[in-house]
Amino acid sequence: MEYTGAEIVLNCLKEQRVDTIFGYPGGAVIPLYDALFNYHHDFLHVLTCHEQGAIHAADGYARSTGKAGVCFATSGPGATNTVTGIATAYMDSVPLVVFTGQVPQSLLGRDSFQEIDITAVTFPITKYNYLVKSVEYLPSIIREAFSTAMSGRKGPVLIDIPKNIFTAKGEYISASRLMERKKSSPVDDSLLWEVVEAIDASEKPVIYAGGGVIHAGAEPELWELATKASIPVANTLMSLGCFPMDHPLSLGLVGMHGHKETNLAVTESDLIIAVGARFSDRVIGTKDKFAPGARIIHIDIDGSEIGKNKEVHFPLEGNVKDTLRALADKVREKDRSQWLSSIRSLAPKGKRHPDAFSPANILALAQGIVGKDSIIVTEVGQHQMWAAQYCKVDSPRRFLTSGGLGTMGYGLGASIGAQIANPDKKVLHIAGDGSFRMNCNELATVSKYKLPIITLLFNNGSLGMVRQWQGLFQEKRYSQTDLTDDVDYMKLASAYRLNGAKAENLVQLGEALFKAIDSKKATIIECMIDKETGVYPIVPPGMPINNMITGS
């Protein structure tokens, strides 16, 4: 049966079991949105205020569900407005399928109105991208796009469709949900046994878990390996939730803002088992001094990451879940209580004041009231690191943040996507005033779709993280980091018909949180924070991770 190209797109999305689309219409995609009018029972289309909001929402949907997020945007500025979100997803291996409109083929290459070569723009930040040249290619391209986004190391794929392709007629025959792709080869058995022997012989091992654990759904296998062999687990920002943080083997965050005992344990270890992690500069600091006495095992589905940033002794390219399964089956149980006790002795001994209106207490109270099962979404900055340090995340896909790209303005859009994907869960959006103001226009989307997102807004009147660096490393030359203009965030909340509350102590914060939950309505809770409050520990740039400024 013949369909228009636009109808073929929508039928293919149904075929892939897509239920939600985030997007914004425009001239080049008018035929697509016209077709969507007749398919409105098949999809929830979420109209955001800006294409960047739409792409971040698709990202939040994907991270919180494990499914591919879908975004529509028009040509020219509509397409370029998605670039930051595509790059965010690419850096963090998030599966997205992005459909952009393009000017008709007859106008390509003529500097036509709202023409941009978006496939060239996004070539470095997509797993693959397509310019569709004939309606007959649409079904196979879309199927391949979803398969590419979801297979191997996951990531974004872009499909650019000229306007005339949307209106052209072509054949559509329903097919299977996903095209079969080549599976990764199993790890060589002899190498696997070498790794097992190295683990068994180790006295001071550490598992360095990355986001690849969550992408592979390998949390049970990681648990079994860690608990069977009594190996402590350190987390990157992307892997929070892959191992329960209240478990005795959990070390929490490692790296530039990692916990003191975690960074010291990694430095003193004799074996690092890196799982789905990429040895980023924010984790390893000075690479030659990262775990200097340790042998390195690196498990990753993406062979290009192995040895890229840190020389490894045991390269294990393959599916993380399968490889961890094989290791967990083969390693011996071993008493490493002495090593674990040594790590615990490295932890700071000081206790925080229980009544202080500090980031640690604010986040502990908020998570205690909202619940551990809530989804935490952060912007980027000091508040992001406080959340990573202090929030207890015990299950995967419950901590969403921009890691590799560090995208300010990510959080509100991602919160929208997470809340729509998980309507029965509470979403706690943690923001700084600087990040919040980048995309706060999406409060209109929150209001329109009646999403009960709770925003915890840390207001220190500054670009806190940059200001902290200026204070520590630039002789307190505070250049353009003080946000001295007086924004009334309560009036902003009211303007969008949302609830707002200001908190200057824990009692006020608790009251505001309970009220927000009872109201089942989106609420902005502004927490007033001293601008001198810093994130500690912090590793100075260019230094090894055991060289920490602790702030005490």
Secondary structure, DSSP 4 states (H G I P E B T S, - for coil): -EEEHHHHHHHHHHHTT--EEEE---GGGHHHHHHHHTTTTT-EEEE-SSHHHHHHHHHHHHHHHSSPEEEEE-STHHHHTTHHHHHHHHHTT--EEEEEEE--GGGTTTT-TT---HHHHHGGGSSEEEE---GGGHHHHHHHHHHHHHSSS--EEEEEEEHHHHHSEEE-----SS---PPPPPPPHHHHHHHHHHHHH-SSEEEEE-THHHHTT-HHHHHHHHHHHT--EEE-GGGTTSS-TTSTTEEEE-STT--HHHHHHHHH-SEEEEES----HHHHSSGGGSSTT-EEEEEES-GGGTTTSS--SEEEES-HHHHHHHHHHHSPP---HHHHHHHHTTS------TT---HHHHHHHHHHHH-TTSEEEE-SSHHHHHHHHH----STTSEE---SS--TTHHHHHHHHHHHH-TTS-EEEEEEHHHHTTSGGGHHHHHHTT--PEEEEEE-SB-HHHHHHHHHHSTT---S-B--S---HHHHHHHTT-EEEEESSHHHHHHHHHHHHHHTS-EEEEEE--TT---SSBPPTTS-TTS-B---
